Amino acid sequence: VQLVESGGGLVQPGGSLRLSCATSGFTFSAYVMRWYRQAPGKERELVAAIGSAGGSTNYADSVKGRFTISRDNAKNTLYLQMNSLKPENTAVYYCNAAGLLAWGQGTQVIVSS
């Protein structure tokens, strides 16, 4: 199982980023997929989740209305569109397939002026 996150970077408050998670080694279309994040000194937390077919999504209250999770099952890729970013969104973002004990290296998001 491989999960490779990308798309992070430095962005000003109010800006946007689109994260991607390229996957391989498992049947991507069969799994609920999730984005997590871990800020310095804090525990990893769930940000968003999407059903295997993409029709069901859930978000942490802190990102509702600003973040959008999506997936392309033909490309085995998960996405997270992040808009109206705030400094408190600074973290390393990880993707995960529900039930699989596999993590990528994460992608760093820094929101700062």
N, CA and C atoms as an extended XYZ file, in Angstrom:
339
Properties=species:S:1:pos:R:3:atomname:S:1:resname:S:1:resid:I:1 pbc="F F F"
N         0.856       -1.188        0.000 N   VAL     1
C         0.000        0.000        0.000 CA  VAL     1
C         0.892        1.238        0.000 C   VAL     1
N         0.611        2.134       -0.941 N   GLN     2
C         1.354        3.401       -0.990 CA  GLN     2
C         0.386        4.567       -1.059 C   GLN     2
N         0.695        5.583       -0.281 N   LEU     3
C        -0.077        6.818       -0.265 CA  LEU     3
C         0.930        7.953       -0.384 C   LEU     3
N         0.775        8.780       -1.391 N   VAL     4
C         1.727        9.864       -1.612 CA  VAL     4
C         0.964       11.178       -1.688 C   VAL     4
N         1.115       11.980       -0.638 N   GLU     5
C         0.440       13.271       -0.576 CA  GLU     5
C         1.293       14.351       -1.236 C   GLU     5
N         0.632       15.315       -1.834 N   SER     6
C         1.333       16.441       -2.454 CA  SER     6
C         0.407       17.642       -2.496 C   SER     6
N         0.980       18.784       -2.842 N   GLY     7
C         0.179       19.985       -3.015 CA  GLY     7
C         0.264       20.987       -1.885 C   GLY     7
N         0.954       20.638       -0.824 N   GLY     8
C         1.089       21.572        0.279 CA  GLY     8
C         2.039       22.712       -0.067 C   GLY     8
N         2.149       23.651        0.854 N   GLY     9
C         3.042       24.781        0.639 CA  GLY     9
C         2.733       25.906        1.590 C   GLY     9
N         3.334       27.041        1.305 N   LEU    10
C         3.125       28.252        2.093 CA  LEU    10
C         2.079       29.115        1.399 C   LEU    10
N         1.073       29.511        2.140 N   VAL    11
C        -0.002       30.317        1.565 CA  VAL    11
C        -0.416       31.375        2.575 C   VAL    11
N        -0.850       32.512        2.088 N   GLN    12
C        -1.305       33.582        2.971 CA  GLN    12
C        -2.710       33.280        3.491 C   GLN    12
N        -3.039       33.818        4.650 N   PRO    13
C        -4.410       33.662        5.152 CA  PRO    13
C        -5.422       34.107        4.101 C   PRO    13
N        -6.468       33.328        3.961 N   GLY    14
C        -7.477       33.598        2.952 CA  GLY    14
C        -7.213       32.923        1.625 C   GLY    14
N        -6.046       32.344        1.480 N   GLY    15
C        -5.675       31.694        0.233 CA  GLY    15
C        -6.216       30.277        0.122 C   GLY    15
N        -5.847       29.626       -0.972 N   SER    16
C        -6.343       28.279       -1.264 CA  SER    16
C        -5.197       27.350       -1.642 C   SER    16
N        -5.419       26.084       -1.373 N   LEU    17
C        -4.516       25.023       -1.810 CA  LEU    17
C        -5.344       23.806       -2.166 C   LEU    17
N        -4.826       23.006       -3.082 N   ARG    18
C        -5.464       21.732       -3.409 CA  ARG    18
C        -4.467       20.619       -3.155 C   ARG    18
N        -4.786       19.779       -2.199 N   LEU    19
C        -3.946       18.636       -1.883 CA  LEU    19
C        -4.373       17.424       -2.707 C   LEU    19
N        -3.406       16.599       -3.045 N   SER    20
C        -3.669       15.350       -3.753 CA  SER    20
C        -3.049       14.194       -2.986 C   SER    20
N        -3.639       13.033       -3.133 N   CYS    21
C        -3.101       11.814       -2.528 CA  CYS    21
C        -3.171       10.725       -3.595 C   CYS    21
N        -2.032       10.394       -4.144 N   ALA    22
C        -1.957        9.327       -5.143 CA  ALA    22
C        -1.763        7.995       -4.419 C   ALA    22
N        -2.552        7.016       -4.792 N   THR    23
C        -2.511        5.739       -4.076 CA  THR    23
C        -2.211        4.579       -5.009 C   THR    23
N        -1.718        3.502       -4.421 N   SER    24
C        -1.490        2.273       -5.167 CA  SER    24
C        -1.397        1.115       -4.174 C   SER    24
N        -1.539       -0.091       -4.690 N   GLY    25
C        -1.367       -1.270       -3.849 CA  GLY    25
C        -2.623       -1.788       -3.185 C   GLY    25
N        -3.745       -1.132       -3.416 N   PHE    26
C        -5.007       -1.620       -2.881 CA  PHE    26
C        -6.127       -1.144       -3.813 C   PHE    26
N        -7.309       -1.683       -3.618 N   THR    27
C        -8.444       -1.341       -4.473 CA  THR    27
C        -9.058       -0.041       -3.971 C   THR    27
N        -8.541        1.050       -4.490 N   PHE    28
C        -8.907        2.389       -4.019 CA  PHE    28
C       -10.422        2.588       -3.998 C   PHE    28
N       -11.083        2.153       -5.036 N   SER    29
C       -12.520        2.412       -5.182 CA  SER    29
C       -13.367        1.679       -4.151 C   SER    29
N       -12.770        0.767       -3.404 N   ALA    30
C       -13.522       -0.003       -2.415 CA  ALA    30
C       -13.458        0.596       -1.014 C   ALA    30
N       -12.664        1.639       -0.844 N   TYR    31
C       -12.399        2.145        0.498 CA  TYR    31
C       -12.927        3.556        0.729 C   TYR    31
N       -13.465        3.745        1.922 N   VAL    32
C       -13.659        5.097        2.430 CA  VAL    32
C       -12.273        5.707        2.594 C   VAL    32
N       -12.139        6.949        2.158 N   MET    33
C       -10.855        7.641        2.274 CA  MET    33
C       -10.997        8.849        3.188 C   MET    33
N        -9.909        9.164        3.866 N   ARG    34
C        -9.928       10.250        4.850 CA  ARG    34
C        -8.695       11.124        4.722 C   ARG    34
N        -8.869       12.386        5.049 N   TRP    35
C        -7.755       13.309        5.249 CA  TRP    35
C        -7.640       13.590        6.745 C   TRP    35
N        -6.418       13.523        7.237 N   TYR    36
C        -6.093       13.879        8.608 CA  TYR    36
C        -5.064       15.005        8.575 C   TYR    36
N        -4.884       15.650        9.696 N   ARG    37
C        -3.807       16.624        9.817 CA  ARG    37
C        -3.230       16.560       11.235 C   ARG    37
N        -1.984       16.956       11.316 N   GLN    38
C        -1.317       17.007       12.613 CA  GLN    38
C        -0.535       18.308       12.710 C   GLN    38
N        -0.956       19.151       13.623 N   ALA    39
C        -0.277       20.415       13.865 CA  ALA    39
C         0.828       20.193       14.893 C   ALA    39
N         1.817       21.058       14.905 N   PRO    40
C         2.924       20.913       15.865 CA  PRO    40
C         2.409       20.832       17.298 C   PRO    40
N         2.849       19.808       18.012 N   GLY    41
C         2.478       19.657       19.406 CA  GLY    41
C         1.078       19.148       19.651 C   GLY    41
N         0.379       18.771       18.577 N   LYS    42
C        -0.996       18.307       18.730 CA  LYS    42
C        -1.154       16.903       18.162 C   LYS    42
N        -2.242       16.254       18.559 N   GLU    43
C        -2.525       14.923       18.033 CA  GLU    43
C        -3.080       15.021       16.611 C   GLU    43
N        -2.918       13.929       15.876 N   ARG    44
C        -3.486       13.863       14.535 CA  ARG    44
C        -5.008       13.892       14.644 C   ARG    44
N        -5.648       14.669       13.780 N   GLU    45
C        -7.103       14.783       13.813 CA  GLU    45
C        -7.702       14.564       12.430 C   GLU    45
N        -8.916       14.058       12.439 N   LEU    46
C        -9.638       13.815       11.197 CA  LEU    46
C       -10.164       15.129       10.643 C   LEU    46
N        -9.927       15.366        9.378 N   VAL    47
C       -10.378       16.588        8.721 CA  VAL    47
C       -11.621       16.330        7.873 C   VAL    47
N       -11.568       15.266        7.052 N   ALA    48
C       -12.672       14.996        6.138 CA  ALA    48
C       -12.638       13.535        5.725 C   ALA    48
N       -13.794       13.038        5.324 N   ALA    49
C       -13.903       11.658        4.860 CA  ALA    49
C       -14.847       11.606        3.678 C   ALA    49
N       -14.655       10.609        2.814 N   ILE    50
C       -15.505       10.460        1.633 CA  ILE    50
C       -15.779        8.993        1.403 C   ILE    50
N       -17.016        8.681        1.050 N   GLY    51
C       -17.393        7.307        0.778 CA  GLY    51
C       -16.698        6.753       -0.447 C   GLY    51
N       -16.774        5.441       -0.575 N   SER    52
C       -16.016        4.774       -1.632 CA  SER    52
C       -16.422        5.237       -3.033 C   SER    52
N       -17.690        5.570       -3.206 N   ALA    53
C       -18.162        6.028       -4.511 CA  ALA    53
C       -18.152        7.550       -4.630 C   ALA    53
N       -17.815        8.205       -3.553 N   GLY    54
C       -17.732        9.657       -3.577 CA  GLY    54
C       -19.020       10.387       -3.272 C   GLY    54
N       -20.078        9.637       -3.000 N   GLY    55
C       -21.365       10.296       -2.804 CA  GLY    55
C       -21.626       10.789       -1.395 C   GLY    55
N       -20.823       10.387       -0.455 N   SER    56
C       -21.019       10.766        0.945 CA  SER    56
C       -19.745       11.404        1.489 C   SER    56
N       -19.897       12.560        2.088 N   THR    57
C       -18.744       13.249        2.654 CA  THR    57
C       -19.054       13.720        4.067 C   THR    57
N       -18.003       13.832        4.871 N   ASN    58
C       -18.114       14.357        6.223 CA  ASN    58
C       -16.909       15.231        6.509 C   ASN    58
N       -17.133       16.258        7.330 N   TYR    59
C       -16.080       17.221        7.620 CA  TYR    59
C       -16.031       17.541        9.112 C   TYR    59
N       -14.835       17.863        9.566 N   ALA    60
C       -14.707       18.431       10.901 CA  ALA    60
C       -15.409       19.784       10.913 C   ALA    60
N       -16.012       20.117       12.025 N   ASP    61
C       -16.754       21.381       12.108 CA  ASP    61
C       -15.879       22.577       11.738 C   ASP    61
N       -14.618       22.502       12.077 N   SER    62
C       -13.725       23.642       11.865 CA  SER    62
C       -13.437       23.929       10.401 C   SER    62
N       -13.730       22.977        9.513 N   VAL    63
C       -13.419       23.183        8.091 CA  VAL    63
C       -14.659       23.171        7.210 C   VAL    63
N       -15.819       22.926        7.787 N   LYS    64
C       -17.048       22.877        6.994 CA  LYS    64
C       -17.261       24.186        6.252 C   LYS    64
N       -17.612       24.073        4.987 N   GLY    65
C       -17.864       25.247        4.173 CA  GLY    65
C       -16.617       25.836        3.540 C   GLY    65
N       -15.432       25.371        3.972 N   ARG    66
C       -14.181       25.891        3.402 CA  ARG    66
C       -13.376       24.805        2.677 C   ARG    66
N       -13.471       23.593        3.152 N   PHE    67
C       -12.727       22.477        2.555 CA  PHE    67
C       -13.688       21.558        1.811 C   PHE    67
N       -13.209       20.975        0.722 N   THR    68
C       -13.998       20.007       -0.038 CA  THR    68
C       -13.148       18.785       -0.350 C   THR    68
N       -13.619       17.633        0.078 N   ILE    69
C       -12.935       16.376       -0.229 CA  ILE    69
C       -13.565       15.770       -1.464 C   ILE    69
N       -12.745       15.191       -2.318 N   SER    70
C       -13.252       14.533       -3.519 CA  SER    70
C       -12.293       13.416       -3.906 C   SER    70
N       -12.713       12.632       -4.857 N   ARG    71
C       -11.882       11.505       -5.286 CA  ARG    71
C       -12.120       11.214       -6.752 C   ARG    71
N       -11.117       10.634       -7.384 N   ASP    72
C       -11.215       10.170       -8.757 CA  ASP    72
C       -10.834        8.691       -8.730 C   ASP    72
N       -11.824        7.838       -8.745 N   ASN    73
C       -11.547        6.404       -8.636 CA  ASN    73
C       -10.836        5.856       -9.874 C   ASN    73
N       -10.977        6.515      -10.994 N   ALA    74
C       -10.276        6.073      -12.203 CA  ALA    74
C        -8.780        6.347      -12.091 C   ALA    74
N        -8.425        7.360      -11.302 N   LYS    75
C        -7.016        7.721      -11.134 CA  LYS    75
C        -6.455        7.288       -9.785 C   LYS    75
N        -7.286        6.619       -8.975 N   ASN    76
C        -6.853        6.191       -7.629 CA  ASN    76
C        -6.291        7.354       -6.813 C   ASN    76
N        -6.957        8.473       -6.903 N   THR    77
C        -6.441        9.697       -6.281 CA  THR    77
C        -7.521       10.377       -5.457 C   THR    77
N        -7.087       10.860       -4.298 N   LEU    78
C        -7.943       11.595       -3.372 CA  LEU    78
C        -7.501       13.051       -3.380 C   LEU    78
N        -8.457       13.953       -3.188 N   TYR    79
C        -8.157       15.389       -3.204 CA  TYR    79
C        -8.751       16.078       -1.976 C   TYR    79
N        -8.147       17.215       -1.649 N   LEU    80
C        -8.721       18.099       -0.637 CA  LEU    80
C        -8.526       19.533       -1.107 C   LEU    80
N        -9.616       20.167       -1.486 N   GLN    81
C        -9.597       21.579       -1.862 CA  GLN    81
C        -9.789       22.389       -0.599 C   GLN    81
N        -8.833       23.258       -0.310 N   MET    82
C        -8.885       24.056        0.908 CA  MET    82
C        -8.950       25.530        0.542 C   MET    82
N       -10.034       26.175        0.908 N   ASN    83
C       -10.238       27.589        0.629 CA  ASN    83
C       -10.305       28.376        1.934 C   ASN    83
N       -10.155       29.662        1.822 N   SER    84
C       -10.238       30.557        2.990 CA  SER    84
C        -9.363       30.036        4.132 C   SER    84
N        -8.146       29.735        3.805 N   LEU    85
C        -7.251       29.133        4.793 CA  LEU    85
C        -6.927       30.095        5.922 C   LEU    85
N        -6.764       29.518        7.104 N   LYS    86
C        -6.472       30.282        8.314 CA  LYS    86
C        -5.152       29.796        8.915 C   LYS    86
N        -4.489       30.618        9.684 N   PRO    87
C        -3.231       30.176       10.311 CA  PRO    87
C        -3.376       28.878       11.110 C   PRO    87
N        -4.536       28.679       11.709 N   GLU    88
C        -4.739       27.459       12.506 CA  GLU    88
C        -4.882       26.204       11.645 C   GLU    88
N        -4.923       26.369       10.339 N   ASN    89
C        -4.926       25.212        9.443 CA  ASN    89
C        -3.516       24.707        9.152 C   ASN    89
N        -2.517       25.401        9.676 N   THR    90
C        -1.140       24.967        9.502 CA  THR    90
C        -0.940       23.600       10.136 C   THR    90
N        -0.458       22.650        9.339 N   ALA    91
C        -0.289       21.273        9.810 CA  ALA    91
C         0.319       20.447        8.685 C   ALA    91
N         0.696       19.229        9.027 N   VAL    92
C         1.020       18.241        8.010 CA  VAL    92
C        -0.256       17.461        7.737 C   VAL    92
N        -0.614       17.361        6.477 N   TYR    93
C        -1.853       16.704        6.070 CA  TYR    93
C        -1.535       15.320        5.499 C   TYR    93
N        -2.307       14.354        5.947 N   TYR    94
C        -2.127       12.962        5.551 CA  TYR    94
C        -3.430       12.393        4.998 C   TYR    94
N        -3.311       11.474        4.057 N   CYS    95
C        -4.485       10.730        3.628 CA  CYS    95
C        -4.390        9.299        4.171 C   CYS    95
N        -5.536        8.661        4.232 N   ASN    96
C        -5.606        7.318        4.805 CA  ASN    96
C        -6.807        6.587        4.253 C   ASN    96
N        -6.651        5.313        4.037 N   ALA    97
C        -7.767        4.452        3.649 CA  ALA    97
C        -8.310        3.799        4.912 C   ALA    97
N        -9.584        3.991        5.153 N   ALA    98
C       -10.188        3.485        6.381 CA  ALA    98
C        -9.947        1.984        6.534 C   ALA    98
N        -9.375        1.598        7.669 N   GLY    99
C        -9.131        0.188        7.932 CA  GLY    99
C        -7.755       -0.298        7.521 C   GLY    99
N        -7.025        0.520        6.789 N   LEU   100
C        -5.666        0.132        6.384 CA  LEU   100
C        -4.649        0.892        7.232 C   LEU   100
N        -3.718        0.168        7.794 N   LEU   101
C        -2.697        0.784        8.649 CA  LEU   101
C        -1.524        1.247        7.801 C   LEU   101
N        -1.804        2.194        6.945 N   ALA   102
C        -0.768        2.722        6.073 CA  ALA   102
C        -0.902        4.235        6.005 C   ALA   102
N         0.235        4.903        6.057 N   TRP   103
C         0.265        6.357        5.998 CA  TRP   103
C         1.360        6.797        5.033 C   TRP   103
N         1.104        7.891        4.372 N   GLY   104
C         2.133        8.486        3.544 CA  GLY   104
C         3.029        9.379        4.381 C   GLY   104
N         3.861       10.137        3.692 N   GLN   105
C         4.792       11.035        4.383 CA  GLN   105
C         4.119       12.348        4.765 C   GLN   105
N         2.953       12.588        4.215 N   GLY   106
C         2.241       13.823        4.495 CA  GLY   106
C         2.732       14.969        3.633 C   GLY   106
N         1.948       16.030        3.614 N   THR   107
C         2.328       17.243        2.898 CA  THR   107
C         2.113       18.433        3.827 C   THR   107
N         3.113       19.277        3.927 N   GLN   108
C         3.096       20.382        4.874 CA  GLN   108
C         2.310       21.558        4.326 C   GLN   108
N         1.399       22.056        5.122 N   VAL   109
C         0.648       23.264        4.794 CA  VAL   109
C         0.984       24.317        5.849 C   VAL   109
N         1.433       25.465        5.379 N   ILE   110
C         1.740       26.576        6.280 CA  ILE   110
C         0.926       27.782        5.838 C   ILE   110
N         0.111       28.271        6.734 N   VAL   111
C        -0.712       29.448        6.441 CA  VAL   111
C        -0.179       30.598        7.270 C   VAL   111
N         0.434       31.532        6.585 N   SER   112
C         1.088       32.628        7.288 CA  SER   112
C         1.263       33.817        6.367 C   SER   112
N         1.192       34.999        6.952 N   SER   113
C         1.438       36.204        6.176 CA  SER   113
C         2.916       36.602        6.271 C   SER   113
